[in-house]
Amino acid sequence: MSITQQYLLDTYRARQLGEPAPPAPGAHDWQVAREWRDHRQFRAVVAGHPAHGRIRLALSRRLHLRPRSAD
């Protein structure tokens, strides 16, 4: 059963029982993504790492630590 079919079945059951309809699939995806990002940043701060720009900082460290060839 697909997500859409399950949603339609749940909506039908809710209507038959006089209950509010469930939220549509994907209605809260952005909110979940935002909360996940906030939680990741919180864990980084608690661990003593910078909350923003961690990937860029790691890449810049990688690039600057390369041994330079003697010219």
C-alpha positions in Angstrom: 0.0 0.0 0.0 1.4 3.4 -0.9 1.6 6.4 1.3 -1.2 8.1 -0.6 -3.5 5.0 -0.3 -2.9 4.8 3.4 -3.6 8.5 3.8 -6.9 8.2 1.9 -7.9 5.2 4.0 -7.0 7.0 7.2 -9.0 10.1 6.0 -12.0 7.9 5.2 -11.9 6.2 8.6 -11.5 9.6 10.4 -14.5 11.0 8.5 -16.6 7.9 9.4 -15.7 8.2 13.1 -16.2 12.0 13.2 -12.5 12.6 14.0 -10.2 15.3 12.5 -8.5 14.2 9.3 -4.8 13.3 9.6 -2.2 15.6 8.2 -1.3 15.0 4.5 2.0 13.1 3.8 4.9 15.5 3.7 3.1 18.3 5.4 5.7 18.6 8.2 8.9 17.6 6.3 10.5 21.0 6.5 9.8 21.2 10.2 11.4 17.8 10.8 14.5 18.8 8.7 14.8 22.1 10.7 14.6 20.2 14.0 17.2 17.7 12.9 19.6 20.5 11.9 19.0 22.2 15.3 19.7 19.0 17.2 22.9 18.4 15.2 24.1 21.9 16.0 23.2 21.4 19.7 25.2 18.2 19.8 28.2 19.9 18.2 28.1 22.7 20.8 27.8 20.3 23.7 30.8 18.4 22.3 32.8 21.6 22.1 32.8 21.9 18.3 31.7 24.9 16.2 28.0 24.7 15.4 28.3 26.4 12.0 30.7 25.8 9.1 32.2 22.6 10.4 32.5 21.1 6.9 34.1 24.1 5.4 36.5 24.4 8.4 37.5 20.7 8.0 38.1 21.1 4.3 40.2 24.3 4.8 42.3 22.5 7.4 42.8 19.6 5.0 43.9 21.9 2.2 46.3 23.9 4.4 48.0 20.9 5.9 49.2 19.5 2.6 53.0 19.4 2.4 54.1 22.0 0.0 56.7 21.2 -2.7 59.9 23.0 -2.6 60.3 25.3 -5.7 
